Amino acid sequence: MQKFTVHAGIAAPLPRANVNTDVLIRIERLVYIPRGQLGPYCFEAWRYRADGSEDPDFVLNRPAYRAATILLAGTNFGCGSSREAAVWSLAEMGYRCMIAPSFGDIFFNNCFQNGMLPIVLPAATVAELTKEAECNADDAAAGKTFTVDLEQQVIVAPSGARVAFKVDAAKRRALLEGLEEIQMTLAREAEIAGFQADDRRRRPWIYRY
Amino acid sequence: MSAPATLFDKIWDQHVIADLGDGLALLHVDRHLLHDLNAMKCLQELRAQGHRVRNPELTAATPDHGISTLPGRNDETNPAATPLLRGLRAETAAAGIRLYDVNADGQGIVHVMAPELGLTQPGCLVVCGDSHTCTHGGLGALGFGLGRSEVVHVLATQALYQKKPRQLRVRFDGALGRGVTPKDLILHLIGAIGAAAGTGHAVEFAGSTIAALPVEGRLTICNLSVELGAKIGMIAPDDSTFEYLAQRPLAPKDAEWDMALAYWRSLPTDDAATFDREVNIDTTAVAPQVTWGTSPQDVLPVDGRIPDPASASDPDRRKAMAAALDYMGLKPSQPIAGTPIDWVFIGSCTNGRLSDLRAAAAVARGRKVAPGVRAWVVPGSQRVKHAAQAEGLDRVFLDAGFEWREPGCSMCLAANAETIPRGQRSVSTTNRNFEGRQGPGARTHLASPAMAAAAAVRGCITDVRELPV
C-alpha cells in the first residue's frame, strides 16, 4: 500500500455536509469502468453539465483548485454506500488527504486501505482551515499550500498556524509504513484457528450450514 | 457475575480473536455475503495476491445489484453486467462458495435472502460489501458493510480489524398512528436527529413499539441505520425472532436449535447497561413521512410544507437546502402533498419483503395507476416473489396497472441500467434520495410502500390516510 508520511499540497474548500459516495462515484460507472480510470468520473454530477461539458462554477473546477490534493470537507463526508471506488476516484483525481468534522464510517475505513488520510477535527477548526484555503479561485497560481505531517500529527496552514490531529495508533502505523493488512492477519493464523476450534464447541450451529 | 453489557457488547466480545488495545480488535466473521458487483473482482484480487478463501462454507453469494429485473430476463438482458454475472458464477464455483443464482430458489437482494433463508441468525457477525448490511441487525445479528479491501481481507482470513464504536440507544414507545409504518418511524428519527447523528456509533433500537414489530419491520428499521450515519443497527432477538427463524431452511436444527436458543436468549441488553447516548421517540406523534430533499434527513410529515431555506440559521445549511430544492424542482413553503409524480418504485432491501408488498397491494387493490405514471413492483427475492404470487398480489398489482418484475436491487441504486429519467420524479420505497442515485437528474422521494402505492394511484404525493383500504 502507498505510504503516507508528510504531504504538502493545495487545499480545496468544499464545506457541504453529507456529501455521499453516490455523488463521489456513480455505481453504474463501476459496472464497466475499471479502477485506474475513475478520476474523470469523481463528482461527476457536480463537475459536468448535462451536456457533458465542465461546469466552471463547481469549486473543484476553478483554476486555483484544479491541482488540489487536500480536501476541506463538511460533516459526514463520504456517507452512504460502502463502495471503495469513492476513495479510488478521489485518489485518481489527485487527492491524498481529506479534513472534515466527521466522515461516513465505512468510507473512513476505506481511506486507510488506500494510503489516503482522513483527518477528523472540530467543525470550528475545519471552518478556520477552510477560510485559509479560500483565495482568488480564478487565479491558477493562487491556491494555498498546506502541509499534513502524519508522523508529528500536525497540519501546518499557510498562515503558519499549526493544528494538531490524532489518528488511531494502528492505522497511523499502517499508513506510515505502507503495511499490507492481510499479511499481518495471516501471521495470526494460529489465533484464528484457535478461536474457531473453541467456537465450534460453543456455537456449533454457526459452522453447520 | 459479569459487568452489565449491551446486546452489541455481548456479540462483539463473543467474536474477538485478538484484542489489540485502544478499542481495536480482530473479529471473527460468521457470515460473509458476496454479490454480483463485487464477487468476481474480489475473488480475482484475492488470487492475484496469492491467497485462497479461508472459509468458503461461511460465505454465500447471489446476484442482485447488476442484474436486470425485466420479466423473462436472461444473462444478457443487461449486457453491461453480463461479465460480472458470469464471473460471479465462475469464481464462486472455483472457490467452493455456494451461489443462489439468477432465477433459482434463494436468489434475491443479499439483505432480503440471507434473513429469509436463516443464513443470518441472532448473535452472528455478518459482513458484506454493501452498506445496508446493517439490515441483519433486525434479527439481533451484528452486521455491517465493508469496502473492497476489507472484503478481500475477510475472504483471506475470515476475520476483520474493527475499532469498537460508541453506542446509541433509540427507544420508540407508543402506538403507531393510522398509515404509519416502520419506514415512517426510521425516517422520522433521521429527520429528528440528522443523517450524521449515528456516525461512529452502533445503534440499538428498543422500546415497546420495536418489541411489538414483526421481524420484517425490524429489518426495515435497521436497514436505514446507515442513513443515520451508523454502520451498525440492531434489535434484541425475542420470541418473534425465534418464531421467524424456526421455519427457515438454514436455521439450526434439533439439539443445536435448543443450544442456539439458549444463547440467543442471553443476548438482550442487561437492564443496568449504559449507552454513550440515548434518544427517545414518542411514536404517537409520528405521521406518514416523505422526503423533500437529497438526504434522508430532508424529511417531513406528508401533511407538512416544504421548508424554506431562509428559515435555516446556518449559512452552509441554507445553501445545502437551496441546492436540494433546486435539484428536486420544488418551491419552499408549498404543501408536499399534491406534488405530481412520474414514477413509483416499490422494492429494495428496505421495503421489498412480503409484508411491504401486502401493504402496497392493500392500497392498489381495486384502483388504477394514474395516467402518465409508471409504477414498478420489484420483489426483494425469489421467495418473496413466489409467496406474493401464491396469495395473488401480483394480480392485484397487474390489474391496477403496476409492472410486476423479477427480484433484484433495480432502481434503488440504478446499477443495472434501470433508471428514472433525468428530471422525472419518483416516489420510492428505497433508502437513499441522493442526487443521481436513481439515475442522473432523477428526483427521488422516499416513503413507505403504502405511501408509494397511494402516490401511484393518485399521480401525486398523497397522504395514504386519505385512501380507505
Interface residues (C-beta under 8 A of the other chain):
Chain A: P15 R16 A17 N18 N20 D22 V23 R26 I27 E28 L30 V31 Y32 E44 A45 A50 G74 T75 N76 C79 G80 S81 S82 R83 E84 A85 V87 S102 F103 G104 D105 I106 F107 N109 N110 Q113 N114 D168 A169 A170 E181 I182 T185 L186 R188 E189 E191 I192 F195 Q196 D199 R203 P204 W205 I206 Y207 R208 Y209
Chain B: I17 A18 L20 D22 L24 L26 H28 D30 L37 Q49 H51 R54 E57 L58 H65 G66 A80 A81 L84 G118 L119 Q121 G123 C124 G129 D130 S131 T133 F144 G145 L146 G147 R148 S149 E150 V152 H153 A156 T157 Q158 A159 Y161 K163 P165 A195 A196 T199 G200 V226 G229 A230 K231 L250 P252 E256 W257 M259 A260 Y263 S295 Q297 D316 R317 K319 A320 A323 L413 A414 A415 N416 A417 T419 R422 R432 F434 E435 G436 R437 P440 G441
